[in-house]
């Protein structure tokens, strides 16, 4: 078997070198941007497949092994003889492009190109790795397009090994490029990038100096206390004497003098004033102790730890507000200049990236300088916002939204009380107000708030066990139906002869075809005369007597009452005086007598000297004014 393997390796080595010579002709040396295409090689890529099934390469696995060995040998020769900064190193990029084309044709292992990249990264310095990563970023879509499931582990291993070599403080941008490459290479819901169990990075421990107990000297009666305590002041303490001996001496003296005050502040004995931020020693320890809660929020499920968080956060926000006011008071002109200057957004974003530190410096000597740095204060408060949002997700109202989710590992049984909820809401409001202060404060807080708001969507997605965030492709039939519907909706529509809900006006052309003239006949809108209702009312009275049942009789009574009412309305205009002779509104014969002059009916029998306020005339005017309310039916 050994001679067969060697001869097959030589065969594929000769084929790959022939492809490299062709690649050197179609592309200039050292070029990375443009990838090689299969059409540029003609049928040379197919020569590799023709070797399979022969005596030299009896199986497909033997072909894969031979191509891998041949490509590795060529890569090692190029790395050994050429520096990555030389133009001739472009042959390496050509080799990787050729291996990618062979892999897409299923003539070699799917992850062979990434194996070669992994070994190439191991042979280069950090600067050389940046150049290699330029190639990877330019080929990401092409190299990850086919059979990603067989390449994902190689990508993870290569990127993680590179991240271990990088310094997060000095190579921050490069680390970000590596992470972005992995995020873009893998699907959004890939299990390798999802923390399904909700584990916290508990290994991220922030170590800080232990606080040193400092004796407190009372403001008044200093000489009396010194005389009672003996030689215990600073000028009698030897420089080499440890702090522990100073503490023991002071405690012993305080016991002998039976002083009621505690002269030494320790972590277990807060300041008598209640403001721990006034004591630098105590506030230093309290401040850095917050990092334990930030790294492991589940510690707050214990009441003692939650009370400690409340004290620490209250002291921190008060201290930050005091520092901010102090800086503004010391340099008001600088604050005005920063407020009035129109800085470009790109410059401010560059300042934010320059202020990034992967790990806090917790030295006691640097603490005052860190507190005075605005970027440092903002980083701490953003950590606090993340923690407070986690606490607010444990309220009963928030838990209802997550009820019934599948991933129980990120759903906690702890429920935040109403008092703690009120404190967390108020603290979040105070932090938001503080972050909006200072240069570009509103922009900074809007950016942070947007990120935290979107993070809630990821929380819900993780609680649902990270379902796939993708939709199936649209079928050809659905596409055709949608296109037809769009064309139909945008087409010009003809008006229907009889639109839905319209009235058929065919009756206007019936008979002699003068329907419109009939509609304009004066009889349709003129007020009828009183005599026109005489015969109709008489006929209704006769029909009521001849009615066969009560229903018919009631209909005739209603029709007769309507005609009587309209007759009285019309007669009220000219024959209002005759209404006194009508009894119960049933006998209207007096209104139909022909001897009455209608033009003088309302003035007959009325004294000419009657005052203008005569009730008869007033009533007549009222009736005339209400004539517009008369319902006239032809």
Beta strands, then each sheet from edge to edge (+ up, - down):
strand 1: 214-215
strand 2: 264-265
sheet 1: 1+ 2-
end
